Amino acid sequence: MKVKKNVGMIDQLIRYLLAVVFLVLTFTASYWFFIGAVVMMFTAYFSFCGLYKLLGINTCKIDYSKVDEDEE
């Protein structure tokens, strides 16, 4: 089962930057920021956000339904 991507390139870059900021805050402010850093890294790496799925948001410009049809 393939997970359809719903995080676009710009959104992905913002998530990576937030992950770095959260990692810095982990060492300077509170270790709780580590949770946010991990979430941001995973959602950026896999280009999938569960909250986006629930809210029906898709910032990815590639239509994967057409790509799946071509593979079959």
Secondary structure, 3 states (H helix, E strand, C coil): CCCCCCCCHHHHHHHHHHHHHHHHHHHHCCCCHHHHHHHHHHHHHHCCCHHHHHHCCCCCCCCHHHHHHHHC
